[in-house]
């Protein structure tokens, strides 16, 4: 998994799955409202991470991580590297501008 650099949180904590079980609503609220990151552990090993995530973040997340969009970007890069593209001036000529 690749984790991009993000704004640093106000704090980072660890919490075991058993400890979190009965407190999930409060934990999610703390993460969102107090800008905390929580690393969730299972048997003492990190297994997941809770980070603040807003509605504004959703579109960027989907655009960056959707498998179909990733495949399309890879294909576009290959076409550009192969020289299979039109310049802005070529596009203007085709459109009659």
C-alpha positions as CSV (number, residue, x, y, z in Angstrom):
1,X,0.0,0.0,0.0
2,X,1.3,3.4,-0.9
3,X,0.4,6.2,1.5
4,X,0.9,9.7,0.2
5,X,2.2,12.5,2.3
6,X,-0.6,14.2,4.1
7,X,-0.9,17.1,6.5
8,X,0.3,16.0,9.9
9,X,-2.4,15.3,12.5
10,X,-2.7,17.0,15.9
11,X,-1.9,13.5,17.4
12,X,-1.4,9.9,16.5
13,X,-2.5,7.1,18.7
14,X,-2.8,3.3,18.8
15,X,-5.8,1.3,19.8
16,X,-6.5,-2.4,19.9
17,X,-9.5,-3.8,18.1
18,X,-11.0,-5.1,21.4
19,X,-10.6,-1.7,23.1
20,X,-12.2,0.0,20.1
21,X,-15.2,-2.3,19.8
22,X,-17.4,-0.6,22.3
23,X,-16.2,2.9,21.5
24,X,-16.3,3.1,17.7
25,X,-18.6,6.1,17.5
26,X,-16.5,8.2,19.9
27,X,-13.3,7.2,18.2
28,X,-14.6,8.2,14.8
29,X,-15.8,11.5,16.2
30,X,-12.4,12.2,17.8
31,X,-10.6,11.4,14.6
32,X,-12.8,13.7,12.6
33,X,-13.2,16.6,15.0
34,X,-9.9,16.6,16.7
35,X,-7.7,15.8,13.7
36,X,-6.3,12.6,15.2
37,X,-5.0,9.5,13.5
38,X,-5.6,6.2,15.1
39,X,-3.6,3.1,14.2
40,X,-5.7,0.1,14.9
41,X,-3.9,-3.0,16.1
42,X,-4.8,-6.6,16.3
43,X,-2.8,-8.8,18.7
44,X,-0.3,-5.9,19.0
45,X,0.3,-5.5,15.2
46,X,-0.9,-2.6,13.1
47,X,-3.8,-3.6,10.8
48,X,-5.6,-0.4,9.8
49,X,-5.5,3.3,10.2
50,X,-8.3,5.8,10.9
51,X,-7.7,9.3,9.5
52,X,-10.0,12.3,9.1
53,X,-11.9,12.2,5.8
54,X,-14.4,14.8,4.6
55,X,-16.9,15.0,1.8
56,X,-14.4,17.2,0.0
57,X,-11.8,14.5,0.2
58,X,-14.1,11.9,-1.4
59,X,-13.8,13.0,-5.1
60,X,-10.0,13.3,-4.9
61,X,-9.8,9.9,-3.3
62,X,-12.0,8.2,-6.0
63,X,-10.1,9.9,-8.8
64,X,-6.8,8.9,-7.4
65,X,-7.7,5.3,-6.5
66,X,-10.4,4.0,-8.8
67,X,-8.9,1.0,-10.8
68,X,-10.5,2.0,-14.1
69,X,-9.2,5.6,-13.8
70,X,-5.7,4.3,-12.9
71,X,-5.8,2.0,-16.0
72,X,-6.8,4.9,-18.2
73,X,-4.0,7.1,-16.9
74,X,-1.5,4.4,-17.5
75,X,-2.8,3.9,-21.1
76,X,-2.7,7.7,-21.7
77,X,1.0,7.8,-20.5
78,X,1.9,5.1,-22.9
79,X,0.3,6.9,-25.8
80,X,2.1,10.1,-24.9
81,X,5.4,8.3,-24.6
82,X,4.8,6.8,-28.0
83,X,4.1,10.2,-29.5
84,X,0.5,9.3,-30.1
85,X,-1.2,12.7,-29.3
86,X,-2.2,16.0,-30.8
87,X,-0.8,19.3,-29.8
88,X,-3.0,22.3,-28.9
89,X,-2.3,23.9,-32.3
90,X,-3.3,20.6,-34.1
91,X,-6.5,20.5,-32.1
92,X,-7.3,24.1,-33.0
93,X,-6.8,23.3,-36.7
94,X,-9.1,20.3,-36.5
95,X,-11.8,22.2,-34.7
96,X,-11.6,25.1,-37.2
97,X,-10.5,27.8,-34.8
